[in-house]
Amino acid sequence: MIRRNFLKVLALFGAKATLTATSFDETKIKAIELNECYVVGLQYYDGKDFNADTVKFLTLKSEPTNEYDENAIEVYSEELKIGYIPRTENKVISNMMRQGVQVVAKIVKFNPDDGYTHRIKVKLYQV
């Protein structure tokens, strides 16, 4: 995580938001970029068949009951579970989400021919 963005997160850690990923419009809302990463686990969920050409934003859900990672963050496109935010990137964002901070993911790169590890790249925003 970029230090500048981390400091912004700390400054606004208690902020509350009521927007959903579908109503998020970065031109009208001041959003703070938190991180940029690839979505992982695509081969185990609907990410293997997902086409991001028609989708701009993804919804994130904290999954504290995950048996492998208590900070797990699921990535959804409407009702389809695409995959997860990588374990190396999710701790601070998961803690923010548990405190009610709204975080959305914007697809910045989609390459259907690049295997599962680098297929969907997202930027995470606090709104």
N, CA, C and O atoms as a GROMACS GRO file, in nm:
protein
  508
    1MET      N    1   0.085  -0.117   0.000
    1MET     CA    2   0.000   0.000   0.000
    1MET      C    3   0.090   0.123   0.000
    1MET      O    4   0.189   0.129   0.072
    2ILE      N    5   0.054   0.220  -0.079
    2ILE     CA    6   0.131   0.344  -0.089
    2ILE      C    7   0.116   0.421   0.041
    2ILE      O    8   0.006   0.433   0.096
    3ARG      N    9   0.227   0.473   0.091
    3ARG     CA   10   0.228   0.541   0.220
    3ARG      C   11   0.130   0.658   0.224
    3ARG      O   12   0.058   0.676   0.323
    4ARG      N   13   0.126   0.736   0.117
    4ARG     CA   14   0.035   0.850   0.110
    4ARG      C   15  -0.110   0.805   0.125
    4ARG      O   16  -0.187   0.865   0.199
    5ASN      N   17  -0.146   0.698   0.055
    5ASN     CA   18  -0.282   0.647   0.064
    5ASN      C   19  -0.311   0.590   0.202
    5ASN      O   20  -0.422   0.605   0.254
    6PHE      N   21  -0.212   0.526   0.262
    6PHE     CA   22  -0.229   0.471   0.396
    6PHE      C   23  -0.258   0.582   0.496
    6PHE      O   24  -0.342   0.565   0.584
    7LEU      N   25  -0.188   0.695   0.484
    7LEU     CA   26  -0.210   0.807   0.575
    7LEU      C   27  -0.350   0.867   0.554
    7LEU      O   28  -0.413   0.910   0.651
    8LYS      N   29  -0.397   0.869   0.430
    8LYS     CA   30  -0.533   0.916   0.404
    8LYS      C   31  -0.635   0.824   0.472
    8LYS      O   32  -0.734   0.870   0.528
    9VAL      N   33  -0.608   0.694   0.465
    9VAL     CA   34  -0.698   0.596   0.527
    9VAL      C   35  -0.703   0.618   0.677
    9VAL      O   36  -0.810   0.617   0.737
   10LEU      N   37  -0.587   0.639   0.738
   10LEU     CA   38  -0.583   0.662   0.882
   10LEU      C   39  -0.658   0.789   0.920
   10LEU      O   40  -0.724   0.794   1.024
   11ALA      N   41  -0.648   0.892   0.838
   11ALA     CA   42  -0.714   1.018   0.869
   11ALA      C   43  -0.866   1.006   0.862
   11ALA      O   44  -0.937   1.076   0.935
   12LEU      N   45  -0.916   0.919   0.776
   12LEU     CA   46  -1.059   0.906   0.756
   12LEU      C   47  -1.113   0.773   0.804
   12LEU      O   48  -1.220   0.731   0.760
   13PHE      N   49  -1.043   0.706   0.892
   13PHE     CA   50  -1.077   0.569   0.932
   13PHE      C   51  -1.217   0.556   0.988
   13PHE      O   52  -1.281   0.453   0.968
   14GLY      N   53  -1.268   0.657   1.057
   14GLY     CA   54  -1.400   0.645   1.117
   14GLY      C   55  -1.513   0.696   1.028
   14GLY      O   56  -1.628   0.698   1.072
   15ALA      N   57  -1.483   0.738   0.906
   15ALA     CA   58  -1.586   0.793   0.818
   15ALA      C   59  -1.689   0.688   0.780
   15ALA      O   60  -1.656   0.571   0.762
   16LYS      N   61  -1.813   0.730   0.769
   16LYS     CA   62  -1.922   0.639   0.731
   16LYS      C   63  -1.971   0.678   0.591
   16LYS      O   64  -1.970   0.796   0.554
   17ALA      N   65  -2.014   0.580   0.515
   17ALA     CA   66  -2.070   0.605   0.382
   17ALA      C   67  -2.189   0.513   0.360
   17ALA      O   68  -2.195   0.403   0.416
   18THR      N   69  -2.283   0.558   0.279
   18THR     CA   70  -2.403   0.478   0.257
   18THR      C   71  -2.421   0.443   0.109
   18THR      O   72  -2.530   0.402   0.070
   19LEU      N   73  -2.320   0.456   0.028
   19LEU     CA   74  -2.331   0.427  -0.113
   19LEU      C   75  -2.304   0.280  -0.141
   19LEU      O   76  -2.230   0.215  -0.067
   20THR      N   77  -2.364   0.229  -0.246
   20THR     CA   78  -2.333   0.094  -0.292
   20THR      C   79  -2.242   0.104  -0.412
   20THR      O   80  -2.223   0.212  -0.468
   21ALA      N   81  -2.184  -0.008  -0.451
   21ALA     CA   82  -2.093  -0.007  -0.565
   21ALA      C   83  -2.164   0.036  -0.693
   21ALA      O   84  -2.101   0.098  -0.779
   22THR      N   85  -2.291   0.007  -0.707
   22THR     CA   86  -2.362   0.044  -0.829
   22THR      C   87  -2.394   0.191  -0.835
   22THR      O   88  -2.412   0.245  -0.944
   23SER      N   89  -2.403   0.260  -0.720
   23SER     CA   90  -2.434   0.402  -0.721
   23SER      C   91  -2.309   0.489  -0.712
   23SER      O   92  -2.319   0.611  -0.713
   24PHE      N   93  -2.194   0.429  -0.704
   24PHE     CA   94  -2.068   0.502  -0.692
   24PHE      C   95  -2.032   0.566  -0.826
   24PHE      O   96  -2.024   0.496  -0.927
   25ASP      N   97  -2.011   0.696  -0.826
   25ASP     CA   98  -1.970   0.768  -0.946
   25ASP      C   99  -1.851   0.853  -0.907
   25ASP      O  100  -1.866   0.954  -0.838
   26GLU      N  101  -1.732   0.812  -0.952
   26GLU     CA  102  -1.611   0.880  -0.907
   26GLU      C  103  -1.600   1.023  -0.953
   26GLU      O  104  -1.519   1.098  -0.899
   27THR      N  105  -1.680   1.065  -1.051
   27THR     CA  106  -1.676   1.204  -1.094
   27THR      C  107  -1.756   1.294  -1.002
   27THR      O  108  -1.730   1.414  -0.996
   28LYS      N  109  -1.852   1.238  -0.928
   28LYS     CA  110  -1.937   1.318  -0.840
   28LYS      C  111  -1.902   1.303  -0.693
   28LYS      O  112  -1.936   1.389  -0.612
   29ILE      N  113  -1.834   1.196  -0.657
   29ILE     CA  114  -1.803   1.166  -0.518
   29ILE      C  115  -1.652   1.175  -0.498
   29ILE      O  116  -1.574   1.130  -0.582
   30LYS      N  117  -1.612   1.233  -0.388
   30LYS     CA  118  -1.470   1.234  -0.356
   30LYS      C  119  -1.435   1.097  -0.300
   30LYS      O  120  -1.482   1.058  -0.193
   31ALA      N  121  -1.353   1.025  -0.371
   31ALA     CA  122  -1.313   0.891  -0.331
   31ALA      C  123  -1.164   0.890  -0.303
   31ALA      O  124  -1.086   0.962  -0.365
   32ILE      N  125  -1.127   0.807  -0.209
   32ILE     CA  126  -0.986   0.792  -0.173
   32ILE      C  127  -0.939   0.658  -0.223
   32ILE      O  128  -0.994   0.554  -0.188
   33GLU      N  129  -0.837   0.660  -0.306
   33GLU     CA  130  -0.781   0.534  -0.356
   33GLU      C  131  -0.701   0.468  -0.245
   33GLU      O  132  -0.611   0.529  -0.188
   34LEU      N  133  -0.736   0.344  -0.215
   34LEU     CA  134  -0.670   0.271  -0.108
   34LEU      C  135  -0.560   0.180  -0.158
   34LEU      O  136  -0.452   0.172  -0.099
   35ASN      N  137  -0.587   0.111  -0.267
   35ASN     CA  138  -0.494   0.010  -0.312
   35ASN      C  139  -0.527  -0.031  -0.455
   35ASN      O  140  -0.632   0.004  -0.508
   36GLU      N  141  -0.435  -0.106  -0.515
   36GLU     CA  142  -0.454  -0.162  -0.647
   36GLU      C  143  -0.399  -0.304  -0.643
   36GLU      O  144  -0.287  -0.326  -0.598
   37CYS      N  145  -0.478  -0.401  -0.689
   37CYS     CA  146  -0.433  -0.540  -0.684
   37CYS      C  147  -0.512  -0.624  -0.784
   37CYS      O  148  -0.610  -0.579  -0.842
   38TYR      N  149  -0.467  -0.747  -0.802
   38TYR     CA  150  -0.539  -0.843  -0.885
   38TYR      C  151  -0.634  -0.924  -0.797
   38TYR      O  152  -0.602  -0.954  -0.682
   39VAL      N  153  -0.749  -0.960  -0.852
   39VAL     CA  154  -0.843  -1.046  -0.781
   39VAL      C  155  -0.789  -1.189  -0.790
   39VAL      O  156  -0.748  -1.234  -0.898
   40VAL      N  157  -0.790  -1.261  -0.678
   40VAL     CA  158  -0.738  -1.398  -0.675
   40VAL      C  159  -0.850  -1.499  -0.655
   40VAL      O  160  -0.961  -1.463  -0.614
   41GLY      N  161  -0.821  -1.625  -0.683
   41GLY     CA  162  -0.917  -1.733  -0.664
   41GLY      C  163  -1.022  -1.742  -0.773
   41GLY      O  164  -1.126  -1.805  -0.753
   42LEU      N  165  -0.998  -1.679  -0.887
   42LEU     CA  166  -1.096  -1.678  -0.995
   42LEU      C  167  -1.134  -1.818  -1.041
   42LEU      O  168  -1.249  -1.843  -1.076
   43GLN      N  169  -1.038  -1.909  -1.041
   43GLN     CA  170  -1.061  -2.044  -1.092
   43GLN      C  171  -1.156  -2.124  -1.003
   43GLN      O  172  -1.209  -2.226  -1.048
   44TYR      N  173  -1.177  -2.081  -0.880
   44TYR     CA  174  -1.263  -2.156  -0.787
   44TYR      C  175  -1.406  -2.102  -0.782
   44TYR      O  176  -1.494  -2.167  -0.726
   45TYR      N  177  -1.429  -1.985  -0.839
   45TYR     CA  178  -1.560  -1.921  -0.832
   45TYR      C  179  -1.605  -1.881  -0.972
   45TYR      O  180  -1.554  -1.935  -1.071
   46ASP      N  181  -1.698  -1.789  -0.982
   46ASP     CA  182  -1.750  -1.748  -1.112
   46ASP      C  183  -1.653  -1.658  -1.189
   46ASP      O  184  -1.685  -1.615  -1.300
   47GLY      N  185  -1.538  -1.630  -1.134
   47GLY     CA  186  -1.440  -1.546  -1.201
   47GLY      C  187  -1.382  -1.610  -1.325
   47GLY      O  188  -1.336  -1.540  -1.416
   48LYS      N  189  -1.384  -1.742  -1.332
   48LYS     CA  190  -1.326  -1.810  -1.448
   48LYS      C  191  -1.407  -1.784  -1.575
   48LYS      O  192  -1.352  -1.790  -1.685
   49ASP      N  193  -1.537  -1.755  -1.561
   49ASP     CA  194  -1.623  -1.728  -1.676
   49ASP      C  195  -1.668  -1.582  -1.682
   49ASP      O  196  -1.749  -1.546  -1.767
   50PHE      N  197  -1.619  -1.500  -1.593
   50PHE     CA  198  -1.663  -1.362  -1.579
   50PHE      C  199  -1.611  -1.277  -1.696
   50PHE      O  200  -1.495  -1.288  -1.735
   51ASN      N  201  -1.698  -1.193  -1.750
   51ASN     CA  202  -1.661  -1.101  -1.855
   51ASN      C  203  -1.676  -0.958  -1.802
   51ASN      O  204  -1.788  -0.913  -1.776
   52ALA      N  205  -1.567  -0.889  -1.787
   52ALA     CA  206  -1.568  -0.756  -1.727
   52ALA      C  207  -1.593  -0.644  -1.828
   52ALA      O  208  -1.584  -0.527  -1.793
   53ASP      N  209  -1.622  -0.678  -1.952
   53ASP     CA  210  -1.644  -0.574  -2.052
   53ASP      C  211  -1.767  -0.489  -2.023
   53ASP      O  212  -1.771  -0.372  -2.061
   54THR      N  213  -1.867  -0.545  -1.956
   54THR     CA  214  -1.990  -0.470  -1.928
   54THR      C  215  -2.000  -0.423  -1.784
   54THR      O  216  -2.096  -0.355  -1.748
   55VAL      N  217  -1.903  -0.458  -1.701
   55VAL     CA  218  -1.906  -0.423  -1.558
   55VAL      C  219  -1.792  -0.326  -1.528
   55VAL      O  220  -1.679  -0.348  -1.571
   56LYS      N  221  -1.823  -0.219  -1.455
   56LYS     CA  222  -1.722  -0.121  -1.420
   56LYS      C  223  -1.679  -0.132  -1.274
   56LYS      O  224  -1.561  -0.115  -1.241
   57PHE      N  225  -1.776  -0.161  -1.185
   57PHE     CA  226  -1.747  -0.168  -1.043
   57PHE      C  227  -1.788  -0.302  -0.986
   57PHE      O  228  -1.882  -0.366  -1.034
   58LEU      N  229  -1.717  -0.344  -0.882
   58LEU     CA  230  -1.745  -0.469  -0.812
   58LEU      C  231  -1.774  -0.439  -0.666
   58LEU      O  232  -1.723  -0.341  -0.611
   59THR      N  233  -1.854  -0.522  -0.604
   59THR     CA  234  -1.889  -0.507  -0.463
   59THR      C  235  -1.797  -0.593  -0.378
   59THR      O  236  -1.760  -0.704  -0.418
   60LEU      N  237  -1.759  -0.541  -0.263
   60LEU     CA  238  -1.673  -0.614  -0.170
   60LEU      C  239  -1.752  -0.649  -0.045
   60LEU      O  240  -1.832  -0.569   0.004
   61LYS      N  241  -1.728  -0.770   0.007
   61LYS     CA  242  -1.793  -0.814   0.131
   61LYS      C  243  -1.687  -0.877   0.222
   61LYS      O  244  -1.611  -0.963   0.180
   62SER      N  245  -1.685  -0.832   0.345
   62SER     CA  246  -1.594  -0.890   0.444
   62SER      C  247  -1.645  -1.029   0.482
   62SER      O  248  -1.765  -1.049   0.498
   63GLU      N  249  -1.553  -1.123   0.497
   63GLU     CA  250  -1.590  -1.259   0.535
   63GLU      C  251  -1.507  -1.302   0.658
   63GLU      O  252  -1.413  -1.381   0.644
   64PRO      N  253  -1.541  -1.252   0.777
   64PRO     CA  254  -1.462  -1.281   0.897
   64PRO      C  255  -1.469  -1.428   0.941
   64PRO      O  256  -1.386  -1.470   1.022
   65THR      N  257  -1.564  -1.504   0.890
   65THR     CA  258  -1.576  -1.645   0.929
   65THR      C  259  -1.499  -1.739   0.835
   65THR      O  260  -1.510  -1.861   0.847
   66ASN      N  261  -1.423  -1.684   0.743
   66ASN     CA  262  -1.343  -1.766   0.651
   66ASN      C  263  -1.241  -1.846   0.731
   66ASN      O  264  -1.167  -1.789   0.810
   67GLU      N  265  -1.237  -1.976   0.711
   67GLU     CA  266  -1.150  -2.062   0.791
   67GLU      C  267  -1.002  -2.046   0.758
   67GLU      O  268  -0.917  -2.087   0.838
   68TYR      N  269  -0.969  -1.988   0.643
   68TYR     CA  270  -0.829  -1.974   0.603
   68TYR      C  271  -0.773  -1.834   0.629
   68TYR      O  272  -0.652  -1.818   0.644
   69ASP      N  273  -0.861  -1.734   0.634
   69ASP     CA  274  -0.816  -1.595   0.650
   69ASP      C  275  -0.928  -1.514   0.715
   69ASP      O  276  -1.031  -1.490   0.653
   70GLU      N  277  -0.908  -1.473   0.839
   70GLU     CA  278  -1.012  -1.396   0.910
   70GLU      C  279  -1.034  -1.258   0.851
   70GLU      O  280  -1.134  -1.194   0.881
   71ASN      N  281  -0.942  -1.210   0.767
   71ASN     CA  282  -0.955  -1.079   0.703
   71ASN      C  283  -1.001  -1.091   0.558
   71ASN      O  284  -0.990  -0.994   0.482
   72ALA      N  285  -1.052  -1.206   0.518
   72ALA     CA  286  -1.091  -1.230   0.379
   72ALA      C  287  -1.195  -1.130   0.332
   72ALA      O  288  -1.287  -1.093   0.405
   73ILE      N  289  -1.178  -1.086   0.206
   73ILE     CA  290  -1.273  -0.994   0.143
   73ILE      C  291  -1.316  -1.056   0.011
   73ILE      O  292  -1.235  -1.075  -0.080
   74GLU      N  293  -1.445  -1.087   0.002
   74GLU     CA  294  -1.501  -1.145  -0.119
   74GLU      C  295  -1.527  -1.035  -0.222
   74GLU      O  296  -1.558  -0.921  -0.187
   75VAL      N  297  -1.513  -1.072  -0.350
   75VAL     CA  298  -1.538  -0.979  -0.460
   75VAL      C  299  -1.658  -1.031  -0.539
   75VAL      O  300  -1.659  -1.145  -0.585
   76TYR      N  301  -1.760  -0.945  -0.554
   76TYR     CA  302  -1.884  -0.983  -0.622
   76TYR      C  303  -1.914  -0.890  -0.738
   76TYR      O  304  -1.882  -0.770  -0.734
   77SER      N  305  -1.975  -0.946  -0.841
   77SER     CA  306  -2.037  -0.870  -0.947
   77SER      C  307  -2.185  -0.905  -0.940
   77SER      O  308  -2.226  -1.013  -0.981
   78GLU      N  309  -2.264  -0.813  -0.886
   78GLU     CA  310  -2.404  -0.838  -0.853
   78GLU      C  311  -2.411  -0.959  -0.760
   78GLU      O  312  -2.366  -0.950  -0.646
   79GLU      N  313  -2.466  -1.072  -0.804
   79GLU     CA  314  -2.478  -1.190  -0.719
   79GLU      C  315  -2.368  -1.293  -0.745
   79GLU      O  316  -2.362  -1.395  -0.675
   80LEU      N  317  -2.282  -1.269  -0.842
   80LEU     CA  318  -2.176  -1.364  -0.877
   80LEU      C  319  -2.051  -1.340  -0.794
   80LEU      O  320  -1.997  -1.230  -0.792
   81LYS      N  321  -2.007  -1.443  -0.725
   81LYS     CA  322  -1.881  -1.433  -0.650
   81LYS      C  323  -1.767  -1.456  -0.748
   81LYS      O  324  -1.756  -1.563  -0.808
   82ILE      N  325  -1.684  -1.354  -0.764
   82ILE     CA  326  -1.574  -1.359  -0.860
   82ILE      C  327  -1.449  -1.420  -0.798
   82ILE      O  328  -1.384  -1.504  -0.859
   83GLY      N  329  -1.416  -1.378  -0.677
   83GLY     CA  330  -1.294  -1.424  -0.610
   83GLY      C  331  -1.271  -1.345  -0.482
   83GLY      O  332  -1.366  -1.307  -0.413
   84TYR      N  333  -1.144  -1.320  -0.451
   84TYR     CA  334  -1.105  -1.252  -0.327
   84TYR      C  335  -0.999  -1.147  -0.353
   84TYR      O  336  -0.926  -1.152  -0.452
   85ILE      N  337  -0.991  -1.051  -0.260
   85ILE     CA  338  -0.877  -0.959  -0.254
   85ILE      C  339  -0.762  -1.041  -0.193
   85ILE      O  340  -0.786  -1.115  -0.098
   86PRO      N  341  -0.640  -1.029  -0.245
   86PRO     CA  342  -0.529  -1.111  -0.193
   86PRO      C  343  -0.505  -1.092  -0.043
   86PRO      O  344  -0.522  -0.982   0.010
   87ARG      N  345  -0.466  -1.198   0.022
   87ARG     CA  346  -0.439  -1.197   0.166
   87ARG      C  347  -0.334  -1.092   0.203
   87ARG      O  348  -0.341  -1.033   0.310
   88THR      N  349  -0.238  -1.070   0.116
   88THR     CA  350  -0.133  -0.973   0.145
   88THR      C  351  -0.182  -0.828   0.139
   88THR      O  352  -0.111  -0.737   0.182
   89GLU      N  353  -0.302  -0.807   0.086
   89GLU     CA  354  -0.354  -0.672   0.067
   89GLU      C  355  -0.479  -0.642   0.149
   89GLU      O  356  -0.529  -0.529   0.143
   90ASN      N  357  -0.532  -0.737   0.226
   90ASN     CA  358  -0.667  -0.721   0.279
   90ASN      C  359  -0.681  -0.681   0.426
   90ASN      O  360  -0.792  -0.649   0.468
   91LYS      N  361  -0.577  -0.681   0.503
   91LYS     CA  362  -0.591  -0.663   0.647
   91LYS      C  363  -0.649  -0.526   0.685
   91LYS      O  364  -0.748  -0.519   0.758
   92VAL      N  365  -0.589  -0.419   0.638
   92VAL     CA  366  -0.635  -0.284   0.674
   92VAL      C  367  -0.774  -0.259   0.616
   92VAL      O  368  -0.861  -0.202   0.684
   93ILE      N  369  -0.796  -0.300   0.492
   93ILE     CA  370  -0.925  -0.278   0.428
   93ILE      C  371  -1.035  -0.357   0.497
   93ILE      O  372  -1.147  -0.308   0.513
   94SER      N  373  -1.005  -0.479   0.538
   94SER     CA  374  -1.102  -0.560   0.611
   94SER      C  375  -1.140  -0.494   0.743
   94SER      O  376  -1.258  -0.490   0.778
   95ASN      N  377  -1.043  -0.441   0.815
   95ASN     CA  378  -1.071  -0.370   0.941
   95ASN      C  379  -1.157  -0.246   0.916
   95ASN      O  380  -1.246  -0.216   0.996
   96MET      N  381  -1.131  -0.175   0.808
   96MET     CA  382  -1.212  -0.058   0.775
   96MET      C  383  -1.356  -0.099   0.748
   96MET      O  384  -1.449  -0.034   0.796
   97MET      N  385  -1.374  -0.205   0.670
   97MET     CA  386  -1.509  -0.250   0.634
   97MET      C  387  -1.587  -0.294   0.758
   97MET      O  388  -1.708  -0.271   0.767
   98ARG      N  389  -1.520  -0.358   0.852
   98ARG     CA  390  -1.586  -0.401   0.976
   98ARG      C  391  -1.633  -0.283   1.059
   98ARG      O  392  -1.725  -0.296   1.140
   99GLN      N  393  -1.570  -0.168   1.040
   99GLN     CA  394  -1.610  -0.047   1.114
   99GLN      C  395  -1.710   0.037   1.036
   99GLN      O  396  -1.741   0.149   1.076
  100GLY      N  397  -1.761  -0.016   0.925
  100GLY     CA  398  -1.866   0.052   0.851
  100GLY      C  399  -1.820   0.141   0.737
  100GLY      O  400  -1.902   0.212   0.679
  101VAL      N  401  -1.693   0.140   0.704
  101VAL     CA  402  -1.643   0.220   0.593
  101VAL      C  403  -1.680   0.150   0.462
  101VAL      O  404  -1.655   0.031   0.447
  102GLN      N  405  -1.738   0.225   0.369
  102GLN     CA  406  -1.778   0.170   0.239
  102GLN      C  407  -1.656   0.166   0.146
  102GLN      O  408  -1.592   0.268   0.123
  103VAL      N  409  -1.626   0.048   0.094
  103VAL     CA  410  -1.514   0.030   0.001
  103VAL      C  411  -1.568  -0.039  -0.124
  103VAL      O  412  -1.641  -0.138  -0.114
  104VAL      N  413  -1.532   0.014  -0.241
  104VAL     CA  414  -1.572  -0.047  -0.368
  104VAL      C  415  -1.448  -0.074  -0.452
  104VAL      O  416  -1.342  -0.016  -0.429
  105ALA      N  417  -1.464  -0.160  -0.551
  105ALA     CA  418  -1.354  -0.195  -0.640
  105ALA      C  419  -1.391  -0.153  -0.782
  105ALA      O  420  -1.499  -0.185  -0.831
  106LYS      N  421  -1.300  -0.082  -0.846
  106LYS     CA  422  -1.318  -0.043  -0.986
  106LYS      C  423  -1.224  -0.128  -1.071
  106LYS      O  424  -1.105  -0.138  -1.042
  107ILE      N  425  -1.278  -0.188  -1.175
  107ILE     CA  426  -1.195  -0.269  -1.264
  107ILE      C  427  -1.111  -0.175  -1.350
  107ILE      O  428  -1.164  -0.089  -1.419
  108VAL      N  429  -0.979  -0.192  -1.344
  108VAL     CA  430  -0.889  -0.108  -1.423
  108VAL      C  431  -0.821  -0.187  -1.534
  108VAL      O  432  -0.768  -0.128  -1.629
  109LYS      N  433  -0.822  -0.319  -1.523
  109LYS     CA  434  -0.762  -0.402  -1.628
  109LYS      C  435  -0.835  -0.535  -1.632
  109LYS      O  436  -0.854  -0.600  -1.530
  110PHE      N  437  -0.875  -0.575  -1.751
  110PHE     CA  438  -0.938  -0.706  -1.770
  110PHE      C  439  -0.874  -0.771  -1.891
  110PHE      O  440  -0.882  -0.718  -2.002
  111ASN      N  441  -0.810  -0.885  -1.870
  111ASN     CA  442  -0.745  -0.958  -1.978
  111ASN      C  443  -0.788  -1.104  -1.969
  111ASN      O  444  -0.730  -1.181  -1.893
  112PRO      N  445  -0.890  -1.144  -2.045
  112PRO     CA  446  -0.943  -1.280  -2.035
  112PRO      C  447  -0.844  -1.387  -2.079
  112PRO      O  448  -0.864  -1.505  -2.048
  113ASP      N  449  -0.739  -1.350  -2.150
  113ASP     CA  450  -0.642  -1.448  -2.199
  113ASP      C  451  -0.518  -1.460  -2.112
  113ASP      O  452  -0.423  -1.528  -2.149
  114ASP      N  453  -0.518  -1.396  -1.996
  114ASP     CA  454  -0.398  -1.390  -1.912
  114ASP      C  455  -0.405  -1.485  -1.792
  114ASP      O  456  -0.352  -1.453  -1.686
  115GLY      N  457  -0.468  -1.598  -1.808
  115GLY     CA  458  -0.476  -1.694  -1.698
  115GLY      C  459  -0.559  -1.640  -1.583
  115GLY      O  460  -0.632  -1.542  -1.598
  116TYR      N  461  -0.546  -1.704  -1.468
  116TYR     CA  462  -0.628  -1.664  -1.353
  116TYR      C  463  -0.558  -1.563  -1.262
  116TYR      O  464  -0.625  -1.489  -1.190
  117THR      N  465  -0.426  -1.558  -1.264
  117THR     CA  466  -0.356  -1.472  -1.167
  117THR      C  467  -0.355  -1.326  -1.206
  117THR      O  468  -0.346  -1.240  -1.118
  118HIS      N  469  -0.364  -1.294  -1.333
  118HIS     CA  470  -0.359  -1.154  -1.376
  118HIS      C  471  -0.475  -1.120  -1.469
  118HIS      O  472  -0.459  -1.040  -1.561
  119ARG      N  473  -0.590  -1.178  -1.445
  119ARG     CA  474  -0.705  -1.156  -1.532
  119ARG      C  475  -0.778  -1.027  -1.499
  119ARG      O  476  -0.809  -0.949  -1.589
  120ILE      N  477  -0.806  -1.003  -1.370
  120ILE     CA  478  -0.884  -0.885  -1.330
  120ILE      C  479  -0.803  -0.802  -1.230
  120ILE      O  480  -0.772  -0.849  -1.120
  121LYS      N  481  -0.769  -0.681  -1.268
  121LYS     CA  482  -0.699  -0.588  -1.179
  121LYS      C  483  -0.797  -0.482  -1.135
  121LYS      O  484  -0.871  -0.427  -1.217
  122VAL      N  485  -0.799  -0.452  -1.006
  122VAL     CA  486  -0.894  -0.354  -0.951
  122VAL      C  487  -0.821  -0.248  -0.869
  122VAL      O  488  -0.712  -0.271  -0.816
  123LYS      N  489  -0.884  -0.132  -0.860
  123LYS     CA  490  -0.843  -0.029  -0.765
  123LYS      C  491  -0.951  -0.026  -0.659
  123LYS      O  492  -1.070  -0.030  -0.690
  124LEU      N  493  -0.909  -0.019  -0.534
  124LEU     CA  494  -1.002  -0.014  -0.422
  124LEU      C  495  -1.015   0.130  -0.375
  124LEU      O  496  -0.916   0.200  -0.355
  125TYR      N  497  -1.140   0.174  -0.357
  125TYR     CA  498  -1.169   0.311  -0.317
  125TYR      C  499  -1.255   0.314  -0.192
  125TYR      O  500  -1.348   0.234  -0.177
  126GLN      N  501  -1.225   0.408  -0.104
  126GLN     CA  502  -1.314   0.441   0.006
  126GLN      C  503  -1.401   0.555  -0.044
  126GLN      O  504  -1.350   0.654  -0.096
  127VAL      N  505  -1.532   0.541  -0.028
  127VAL     CA  506  -1.623   0.647  -0.074
  127VAL      C  507  -1.696   0.707   0.044
  127VAL      O  508  -1.778   0.798   0.027
   0.00000   0.00000   0.00000
